[in-house]
Amino acid sequence: MLPVRPLGKTEKYYHEKIECQGAMLFSLIDPDKIYLERAVALAKESYENGADVILLGGSIGAQGSQLDETTRMIKEEVSIPIVLYPGNVSGLTQYADAVYFMHMLNSRDVYWMSTALIQAAPVVQKMKIEAIPTTYVIVEPGRAVGWIGNANLVPRDRPDLAAACALAAKYSGSHVIITDSGSGAEIENPPYELIKGVAAACNRELFYFYAGGIRTAQAAGQAIASGADGIQVGNVFEDGRAGAKIRKFAEAVRKEGKKRI
């Protein structure tokens, strides 16, 4: 019998957090928009007010020395994992704890489904970053990431199609699936029925995180109540002095998450 690949430190942390609090809050920082001292300040506010993980990444520009230095500085100030949420092969840095090693399942372009992973794999190995096998699915409206990734957007009103994507992720061995409506998506509410469909298909056999368009603590809690294991929030936390807002989001996520324990 072939050996099973052991879980890395960050994935074990995910399991521990889900087991003890039921759900997680991810604070997403785009080093192309917020970097160095501003990024460190936001990361510290996120950490001190209840975020479980700092995500670093963006659709364009989050790369090179700017990414390296931002990640290194944040790592000196927080004791929660820093996970890369890369927009391309260039979005890697040795200073992070882990990377979502992800393919965009519903891209029309083979580059985002496989070629980018082939290019990135040797770099991840050399940097010794923990790789978390991840399936990425873009939901309407998609915004910049949908455009960059040439995505065949999943309609918001088709939870059955989103659930089929989740099954494909599960059956092909992903440990995480992320559905993303796009950074800064100006939607009235997240697609709760779609979230329910994906969560049901995952059946607690892989982590399901929802991203895009969560603008209030109430929406954050409802996304967790609908079945997501965690939510990713970026733009809403970028307006400066966001500590109180982050705390409200964290409280809403934990309140709904604890109902599962």
ChimeraX attribute file (.defattr): number of C-alpha atoms within 10 A of each C-alpha:
attribute: neighborCount
match mode: 1-to-1
recipient: residues
	/A:1	3
	/A:2	4
	/A:3	5
	/A:4	6
	/A:5	6
	/A:6	8
	/A:7	14
	/A:8	14
	/A:9	12
	/A:10	20
	/A:11	19
	/A:12	12
	/A:13	16
	/A:14	18
	/A:15	14
	/A:16	12
	/A:17	14
	/A:18	20
	/A:19	14
	/A:20	13
	/A:21	17
	/A:22	22
	/A:23	32
	/A:24	23
	/A:25	26
	/A:26	24
	/A:27	26
	/A:28	30
	/A:29	26
	/A:30	22
	/A:31	24
	/A:32	16
	/A:33	14
	/A:34	16
	/A:35	21
	/A:36	17
	/A:37	12
	/A:38	15
	/A:39	21
	/A:40	22
	/A:41	18
	/A:42	25
	/A:43	26
	/A:44	19
	/A:45	23
	/A:46	28
	/A:47	23
	/A:48	14
	/A:49	19
	/A:50	21
	/A:51	25
	/A:52	23
	/A:53	24
	/A:54	28
	/A:55	26
	/A:56	27
	/A:57	23
	/A:58	23
	/A:59	20
	/A:60	18
	/A:61	17
	/A:62	26
	/A:63	20
	/A:64	12
	/A:65	10
	/A:66	15
	/A:67	25
	/A:68	19
	/A:69	16
	/A:70	21
	/A:71	27
	/A:72	18
	/A:73	17
	/A:74	23
	/A:75	20
	/A:76	9
	/A:77	13
	/A:78	18
	/A:79	13
	/A:80	17
	/A:81	20
	/A:82	26
	/A:83	25
	/A:84	26
	/A:85	23
	/A:86	23
	/A:87	22
	/A:88	20
	/A:89	16
	/A:90	17
	/A:91	23
	/A:92	26
	/A:93	25
	/A:94	16
	/A:95	21
	/A:96	24
	/A:97	20
	/A:98	25
	/A:99	24
	/A:100	21
	/A:101	22
	/A:102	25
	/A:103	22
	/A:104	23
	/A:105	23
	/A:106	22
	/A:107	21
	/A:108	14
	/A:109	15
	/A:110	15
	/A:111	16
	/A:112	22
	/A:113	19
	/A:114	14
	/A:115	13
	/A:116	19
	/A:117	17
	/A:118	12
	/A:119	14
	/A:120	16
	/A:121	14
	/A:122	11
	/A:123	16
	/A:124	20
	/A:125	11
	/A:126	9
	/A:127	14
	/A:128	15
	/A:129	20
	/A:130	20
	/A:131	21
	/A:132	19
	/A:133	17
	/A:134	24
	/A:135	27
	/A:136	25
	/A:137	27
	/A:138	28
	/A:139	26
	/A:140	20
	/A:141	22
	/A:142	25
	/A:143	18
	/A:144	17
	/A:145	19
	/A:146	24
	/A:147	15
	/A:148	14
	/A:149	22
	/A:150	19
	/A:151	21
	/A:152	18
	/A:153	19
	/A:154	23
	/A:155	17
	/A:156	18
	/A:157	14
	/A:158	14
	/A:159	19
	/A:160	17
	/A:161	16
	/A:162	25
	/A:163	20
	/A:164	15
	/A:165	23
	/A:166	30
	/A:167	18
	/A:168	17
	/A:169	25
	/A:170	21
	/A:171	10
	/A:172	11
	/A:173	13
	/A:174	21
	/A:175	18
	/A:176	23
	/A:177	28
	/A:178	25
	/A:179	24
	/A:180	25
	/A:181	29
	/A:182	21
	/A:183	24
	/A:184	18
	/A:185	21
	/A:186	15
	/A:187	14
	/A:188	10
	/A:189	16
	/A:190	22
	/A:191	21
	/A:192	20
	/A:193	17
	/A:194	24
	/A:195	26
	/A:196	21
	/A:197	20
	/A:198	29
	/A:199	25
	/A:200	16
	/A:201	21
	/A:202	25
	/A:203	14
	/A:204	12
	/A:205	12
	/A:206	19
	/A:207	23
	/A:208	25
	/A:209	26
	/A:210	27
	/A:211	25
	/A:212	26
	/A:213	26
	/A:214	29
	/A:215	21
	/A:216	17
	/A:217	18
	/A:218	14
	/A:219	19
	/A:220	29
	/A:221	25
	/A:222	20
	/A:223	28
	/A:224	28
	/A:225	21
	/A:226	20
	/A:227	27
	/A:228	31
	/A:229	23
	/A:230	27
	/A:231	26
	/A:232	23
	/A:233	27
	/A:234	20
	/A:235	17
	/A:236	18
	/A:237	20
	/A:238	18
	/A:239	8
	/A:240	11
	/A:241	12
	/A:242	16
	/A:243	17
	/A:244	13
	/A:245	17
	/A:246	25
	/A:247	19
	/A:248	18
	/A:249	25
	/A:250	24
	/A:251	19
	/A:252	22
	/A:253	31
	/A:254	22
	/A:255	17
	/A:256	21
	/A:257	24
	/A:258	14
	/A:259	11
	/A:260	14
	/A:261	11
